[in-house]
């Protein structure tokens, strides 16, 4: 018999995977600050609500569909950073709860974008949102199931990098698409992708059992660190490119001081790819790396 549902703050935060919200909010904030003249606070607030709600909706949908696809049932232990929230597996919440909550947050995001569309008098925001929300669900949902076909990494990079930065920039300027905001979104996409890769290496045995073709599954867990180092290198290179093109201030170059932290995370992935408990350290390092780089980039616009 399943346990009685417990709507405690701790369980809600865990189900939403709320700490990961920084991965979408930071790039949106950054994109909104690229051009600060005549800053639109109402547009910024509505856009931030839309981005956060869409991200949380996708988190819940991911747990729902990974439960349906049995990936989250392979190892029922809760690790915090990878493997899902495990509240379905523990009998705390039902699959239907996750589905309803995900749809509710998608509705919140849609309403925010709808109001924003009226304020901006531009249907482009609504059009792009509809594409993004559908594709974000298709990360794990059928028929596309990107994460099961080696394509999930590309969409994580795109949505948590260029798309979100360009969205924030569009709300403030009305300009879309834009090469500068696209290039400035690259570091966010690469460092968020690095988080995903670190977590996928830990999830390798479970994903492999259910036919989930993540990059570490395709490469082999023992070689997953190669993809991680490649993506991290692209992230730091994108920052240096932005500084060279003067899209970013020189303050952004301070991010290179975080390279040792990035290397440490990668070494753990290389040496302990089959030990989930030790891999928690790597996930924590890479999550902190993404947040620290994001804050440096945001400050580089302000200082």
C-alpha positions, -999 to +999 in steps of 0.1 A: +000+000+000+014+035-009+021+058+019-002+087+027+006+117+005+025+143+026+023+179+012+051+192+033+073+220+021+103+197+021+085+172-002+072+199-025+106+214-029+121+179-035+094+170-061+099+203-079+137+199-077+136+236-068+173+243-064+178+236-101+157+266-109+188+287-110+198+270-142+169+288-160+166+320-140+202+331-142+204+331-180+170+349-182+182+376-157+214+379-177+196+383-210+173+409-195+203+430-183+222+431-216+203+463-225+192+481-194+180+515-209+142+519-203+142+486-184+107+470-185+102+457-150+067+443-157+080+424-187+110+411-167+087+399-139+063+381-162+091+366-182+108+353-151+076+338-138+071+321-172+106+307-174+106+295-138+072+279-141+080+262-174+112+248-159+095+234-129+067+220-151+094+202-171+111+188-139+078+173-128+070+159-163+105+144-164+099+125-132+065+114-144+076+101-177+108+085-163+086+067-138+064+055-167+095+045-186+109+027-155+142+046-155+136+059-120+126+025-107+160+009-114+176+024-083+151+037-057+176+055-036+173+093-034+206+110-042+194+146-045+213+157-077+205+128-101+181+099-105+149+120-100+131+130-068+121+093-060+089+105-043+069+083-066+091+053-059+088+060-021+050+061-024+048+097-011+033+112-043+015+094-071+023+097-108-010+115-114+001+141-088+032+148-108+012+150-140-014+174-125+012+196-109+032+198-141+002+208-161-007+234-135+027+250-137+026+249-175-007+268-173+009+294-150+037+298-175+013+301-204-008+328-186+023+348-178+034+347-215-002+355-226-002+387-205+033+395-217+022+391-253-006+417-247+018+441-231+044+438-258+018+437-285+038+410-302+028+374-308+064+362-312+067+355-274+036+333-274+047+314-305+082+307-292+068+297-258+045+271-273+074+255-291+096+255-260+070+241-236+060+213-261+097+204-267+106+205-230+079+179-223+092+158-252+126+156-234+112+124-219+076+121-232+067+101-262+066+102-292+099+122-295+115+112-261+147+132-269+166+120-238+161+084-250+175+091-284+208+110-277+192+143-284+183+155-249+217+171-243+212+193-274+179+207-262+191+212-226+220+233-240+197+252-263+169+259-238+191+267-208+214+288-228+208+308-261+169+305-260+165+318-225+191+346-228+176+356-262+141+356-245+152+380-218+169+402-244+138+402-266+115+413-238+137+444-232+145+453-268+119+436-291+148+422-311+147+385-320+166+367-333+199+384-325+235+371-330+249+389-299+224+376-274+228+341-290+265+341-285+261+354-250+238+325-242+264+299-252+283+298-218+250+293-199+241+264-222+274+247-220+277+249-182+242+236-177+249+208-201+279+200-180+256+195-150+234+172-171+264+151-182+277+148-146+243+135-136+240+112-166+272+095-158+258+087-123+226+075-139+244+054-165+235+019-153+198+028-148+195+046-181+213+017-200+189-009-186+158+010-200+174+019-233+179+056-226+206+067-250+222+096-232+257+106-243+274+087-214+254+056-224+265+060-260+301+067-251+304+043-221+304+055-185+342+053-184+345+078-213+317+101-202+342+125-187+355+132-222+322+148-232+322+167-199+356+182-204+348+190-240+316+209-230+334+227-201+361+238-225+335+252-249+319+271-220+351+289-210+360+295-246+326+311-252+332+335-223+366+345-237+350+350-271+323+373-256+350+393-239+371+395-271+341+407-290+334+432-262+300+418-256+311+410-221+332+432-197+366+422-186+352+411-153+338+381-170+374+368-176+376+361-138+355+330-145+388+313-156+397+312-119+370+285-116+388+262-141+405+241-112+370+235-098+358+223-132+388+200-136+382+186-101+347+177-110+358+160-142+385+140-125+359+126-101+338+116-131+368+099-147+380+080-116+347+071-099+322+068-127+306+038-112+303+050-076+271+071-071+280+082-036+313+097-047+297+112-078+275+133-056+307+154-050+312+159-087+275+169-092+278+194-064+310+209-078+295+213-113+262+228-100+282+253-080+304+260-110+274+268-132+260+292-105+293+309-099+300+314-136+264+328-141+269+353-113+302+364-126+286+370-161+257+389-146+281+411-126+301+417-157+271+434-173+265+455-142+300+466-131 
